[in-house]
Amino acid sequence: MRSFSRFAAGALIALALGAVSCHSNAHGYQDLPHVIRIESRPAGAEMTVQKNKMFFTLPSDVEMGLSGSDVITVRKNGYHTYRGPIGELPKSGQNTFLVVLRPVE
């Protein structure tokens, strides 16, 4: 079931990114719009962008040149950490990406 969820999420991301008129980069991910919004469930998670060590508390509007291949880390106490490319996140709206953290059991 978990692999199907990842497949379905990947398919949704591919469709969503395909609908945005952006250019592909060398890694095959599309470059993202100049300003994107990243949200977390639950809200208040901490996000770090690996390439420049920028830190944000989510939700946050990020105004920098990111691509779908840029790796982020999202943490919140009591939840599993997410680490992966922005391009693998599901979209929750136009230019808005959502990180859903799973509670630690």
N, C-alpha and C positions, 0 to 999 in steps of 0.2 A: 504494500500500500504506500509505503514511504517513497519508493522509486517512482510510482505512478504520480504522486503529488509533485515530486521534483520535475517529472516530465511535463505534467500539466502546467506547472508554474513556468517552466522554460518555454513552452509553446505560447503561453500568454505574453510573456516578455518579448518573444520574437515578433509576435503580432503587434504588440504595442510599440516597440521600437521601430518596426517597419512603417508604422503610421506617421512617425515623426520625420520631418524632412531634414535629416542630418547626414553627414558623410561618414563612411566607414573608415576606420583607422587600420593600421598595419596588423592589428590583432584580430580583425574581423568584427569587433564591436563597433557600434555607431558612436560617434561623438555626441555628447549630450548638449541640450540647449544651454545658453550662457548661465541662466539661473534655473536651478531645480530645487524642489522641496523634498526633503527626506523626513518621513514620519516613522514613529515606532509604536508598536503595541506591546507593552504598555508605554504610554508617553513618559518622557523624562529620561530615556536611555542616553548614554554617552556614546558618541561616535567619533572615531579617529580615521582620517584619510591617510592611508599608508604612505603615499608618494611625497607628501609634504608635512606630515605629522600635525595637520590642522585638527582642532578639537571642537566639537559642537555638542550641544544638548538638544535632543530631538523633541518636538519637531523643529526643523530649521530650514531656512532658505539658504542655499549654498550658491554664492556668486563667484564661481571660478571655473576655469576650463577643465572640466572633468570628462572622461570618456567612460563608456560602459565597462571597460577593462580595469578601471581604477578600483583597487581593493580597499574596502572599509572594514572596520571592526566596530561592532555595536555591543555595548555591555550594560547590564543593569543587575544590581544585587538581587539574588534569588531567581535569576533566569540564566539559561544557557547563552553563551556568547555567540554572536553571528560574525563570521569572517568570510568575505567573498567579494566578487566584483559587483559593482553597482548594477551592471547590466543583467544580472541574474535575479534582481529583486522584482516582485510584481509591482505594477503601477496601480495606484489608487485614484488617479486623476491625471489631468494633463500636466506633464512635467513633474509629477509627484510620484515618489517611490515609497514603498512601505516595507519596513522590517518588522516581522512578527517574531517576538522572542518566546521561546517555550519555557515554562516554569521548571525549576529544578525540583525533582521529586524526592 
